[in-house]
Amino acid sequence: MSEEQNTLSDYCTTIAQNAKRASAALQLCSTDLRNQWLDQSAQAIRENVAAILAANALDIAAAPSFELSDAQVDRLSLDDERVESIATALAAIALLPDPVGETISSSIRPNGLEVTKVRVPLGVVFFIYESRPNVTADAAAICLKSGNAVILRGGKEAVHSSKAIVDVLIKVAADVGIPEHSLQLVSTTDRDAVGFLLQQSDSIDVAIPRGGAGLIHRVVAEAKMPVMKHFDGNCHVYVDQHANLQMAVD
């Protein structure tokens, strides 16, 4: 392993261990505190829309160098309306019931022992995704809402947008008292970082890839921890019996 790879490996080990320590503290945070972070993050996203759009403009300017299709550029692009959607989603997640501590089932064994199944956080989530900036906020929000620390690794195409969004979320987390390192963004675009982090099974409890088949296959092949994955999606089109069929086809 080269000196550069050793440095990258050490960096990945550090952020994974930091996340593990943070997860223990995060699980002690109240529902109100986590919801406060979400609500204030929504407002902070709105207040920092100019900085987020400026960062996104850098990603859009670099898009030709990645040979992105028009559809990919559209998914990468942000405007006032899309940033507002990010903020709205954060506020909506704050309104969801807290899953932590929820009793799923309870039973009495023949010997009189009561057995109760209760939802608890997973611990540390490694979330790997591609070039949708909104996923940065969505993944962070869902993980922290459910009491899980998260390490985010977005696509290199959206590196500036993701950082701008995470910077806002981390500042609010510090302001309200969310444990440090509960939310981290992998700062390097080096693909080897994903491989190193997928080896950190002592610190990371689950890996979640969101993206194309190549990403999914790589994560499944290399991960030393459990993987929650999707694969090919399903798209269905329903046409009303009274519709103009030719118009529907066109």
WOWO-V199622 format. One record per pair of residues at least 6 apart in sequence whose C-alpha atoms are under 7 Angstrom apart, sorted by sequence separation. I is the first residue (numbers start at 1). GAP is how many residues later the second one is. D is the distance in whole Angstrom. If there is no record, write none. Layout:
i:gap:d
I:GAP:D
I:GAP:D
This chain:
i:gap:d
108:6:4
143:6:7
174:6:7
209:6:7
107:7:6
108:7:6
143:7:6
209:7:6
220:7:7
107:8:5
154:8:7
106:9:6
107:9:6
63:10:7
106:10:4
140:10:7
209:10:7
105:11:6
106:11:6
105:12:5
104:13:5
170:13:7
103:14:6
104:14:6
103:15:4
102:16:6
103:16:6
60:17:7
101:17:6
102:17:5
101:18:5
207:18:7
213:18:7
100:19:6
101:19:6
206:19:6
207:19:6
208:19:6
99:20:6
100:20:5
205:20:6
206:20:5
207:20:5
208:20:5
209:20:6
56:21:7
100:21:7
205:21:7
206:21:6
207:21:6
208:21:6
56:22:7
125:23:7
127:23:7
131:23:7
201:23:6
124:24:6
125:24:6
126:24:6
127:24:6
128:24:6
129:24:6
130:24:5
131:24:5
198:24:6
199:24:6
201:24:5
53:25:7
121:25:6
123:25:5
124:25:5
125:25:5
126:25:5
127:25:5
128:25:5
129:25:5
130:25:4
133:25:6
198:25:5
199:25:5
53:26:7
121:26:5
122:26:6
123:26:6
124:26:6
125:26:6
126:26:6
127:26:6
128:26:6
129:26:6
131:26:6
136:26:6
198:26:6
121:27:6
131:27:5
195:27:7
133:28:6
137:28:7
133:29:6
150:32:6
151:32:6
152:32:6
153:32:6
149:33:4
150:33:5
151:33:5
152:33:5
153:33:5
156:33:6
49:34:7
149:34:6
150:34:6
151:34:6
152:34:6
151:35:7
46:38:7
46:41:7
45:42:6
140:43:7
43:44:7
42:45:4
42:46:7
100:46:6
99:47:6
100:47:7
42:48:6
86:48:6
98:48:7
42:49:6
39:51:7
86:51:7
90:51:6
38:52:6
39:52:5
38:53:6
39:55:6
76:55:6
38:56:6
76:56:5
75:57:6
76:57:6
35:59:5
31:67:7
126:78:7
125:79:6
124:80:5
125:80:6
126:80:6
127:80:6
128:80:6
129:80:6
124:81:5
125:81:5
126:81:5
127:81:5
128:81:5
129:81:5
130:81:6
76:82:7
123:82:6
124:82:7
125:82:6
126:82:6
127:82:6
128:82:6
129:82:6
122:83:7
63:94:7
59:98:6
59:99:6
23:100:6
23:101:6
59:101:6
58:102:7
59:102:7
38:103:7
20:104:6
56:104:6
19:105:6
55:105:5
56:105:5
55:106:5
52:109:6
55:109:6
34:110:7
34:111:6
52:112:5
52:113:7
27:120:5
26:121:6
45:123:7
44:124:7
23:125:6
23:126:5
22:127:7
41:128:6
19:130:6
41:131:6
40:132:7
37:135:6
37:136:6
37:139:6
26:152:7
26:153:6
25:154:6
26:156:7
22:157:6
22:158:6
22:159:6
23:159:6
22:160:5
19:162:6
18:163:6
19:163:6
12:181:7
20:183:5
12:184:6
16:184:7
8:185:7
12:185:6
17:186:6
9:187:6
13:187:7
16:187:6
16:188:6
